[in-house]
Amino acid sequence: MNHKSLSFYLSLILLFQCIYAGVFAQSASIQNVQGRSNLSLNGRWNYIVDPYENGYYDYRHTPYDQSASGKGGFYDDKKQENKSELIEYNFDLSPTLKVPGDWNSQVANLELYEGTVWYRRKFEIAPKADKKYFLYFAAVNYEAHVYLNGKKLGIHKGGFTPFQFDVTSKLKQGENVVVVKVDNTRKQDEIPTVNTDWWNYGGITRDVFLTELPAAHIADYKVQLAKGNANKIEGFVQVSGSQLTQNITVFIPEAGIKTSVTTDVSGKAVIDIPVKNISYWSPENPKLYKVQLTSETDTLNDLIGFRTIETKGQDILVNGKSVFLRGISLHDENPLLPGRLRSTGDMRMMLQWAKELGCNYVRLAHYPHNEEMMRLADEMGLFVWAEVPVYWTISWENKDTYTNASKQLTDLIERDKNRASVIVWSIGNETPLSEPRLNFMSNLAATVKATDNTRLVSAALEVHRKGYEVVVDDVLGEKLDLVSFNEYAGWYWGGLPKEMLKYHFNIKYNKPVVITEFGADALGGFHADEETKFSEEYQESLYKYQIQFLQTIKGLRGMTPWILADFRSPRRQHPVYQNFWNRKGLISETGKKKKAFYTLQQFYNNMQQQYKP
Ligand code: GCB
């Protein structure tokens, strides 16, 4: 082997090591991170906008991560010792961004920016010898490279799910420095792909914590009613760390439950507890029980509701009773304060609007929303449809794309599996028919069933038309528990709203029908007659006819019209009515309710009377 090929092989090995270190350094998820002892790293982080990725690649476009010279990029604190090649930057003097928060809504010239931004935050800590420490990110959109004290911890892809690194052996006494390279460039093979109908908000959009846990701790647990069985709690407790075999007590004082189990050599114990006389969770009775898990080395509290959910023919049964899902779709975006929702107050406001509309159900489209949102839904009494961003034209034949989608899905399920509010896992939205897509989506559906069989699986499908027939026959429907589809009669097709009544539905499946979308744009405050597009009156008339039209479906058991509030989208270009806003909200960008809000509210009040618990 000559000199050149030796160095080629050495650099290949180095490359693989780096990729390995990067991708696999993440540790398993932390259940109920909010219930732990956290040092919040929220607040102001210095940032550098880096469109050419100068801080990542050297001038030969070799990543500094892989540089044999040991010289680092923007993440390398050796700069202080003048060892870094990069001298033309200074984090200390750089401006700051609020975390949690997207950059688009905080800095005027970053509004449409897609690319790399570096974030840096310093913190002080005196790590304790008998504890474990995790650097936890609730969400970073989209690709995050995380460095602690100049060393790479790893990479995470996916803009809406949490991830963490075990940093126990990497923390220093006193000052520590976290640097995150965040890149929100859209790419065809990612999840989501290049084309969506929402703003690609980049940044560290959710909480960042340094989480302190006992050396042997309760890493994960599921405490839920068994599938279709109101008399039994089933689940598991998973211990991680130095002492895997432990005695665990599950204590639910108000339900008179106190049971002990012992974890096996892998740290896992299955729980199986008979229950009687408990108050079941429902939107009318959002009862949450304090659940305490105690191991020999750890103790942890959660608030958990207990309910069953199943389908029978065309009925959706919750705690054995048929329900109608009075829903609304929403994005993780506050129309009043630009950007992603970033506080409990923001989230509560959105869900309060849904309650005011008469909802008992929300569709959190089109990607995982904040964990806090699910906890609020638990508390406020709202069922949740939770979704992953498998949206439109995904690269169905790319194995890595599938692995990514599946990981985002299982991360979502892992995170929210103890929330009574969550009743549906949605594997995607409006995915175009093809054989590779069917394989991809069927595998995701099977993954849901294998990961959590206590809830329903669905996806927002599409309709097609044959004359005046609106046909729902997507074969994927066979794998789903609900028939859910988006149907834009009166807006994208079918003429004026009143003309939709000429159509009739032909739905192939004998399953509950829960419509995932219908709607029309209306500019808040623009009034005209009901045949003038973009007026509140047009939208109102569309809601009136849709409600009539959809009630012709025998198995109709719910709906989530599109959408609670106007939201920003670069696709929406009408210069008078849209200006980068999707105006299908029932609430305008100034928080004013449009006429159609009251039309839907009226319908939901009637449905509430019909489906009295
Ligand atoms: C859809 C999509 C949704 C869009 C909506 C619209 O079918 O699922 O993401 O925002 O239509 O406004 O066209």
Residues whose N, C-alpha, C, O or C-beta is under 5 A from the ligand:
A	BS01	GCB	D197 N429 N486 K584
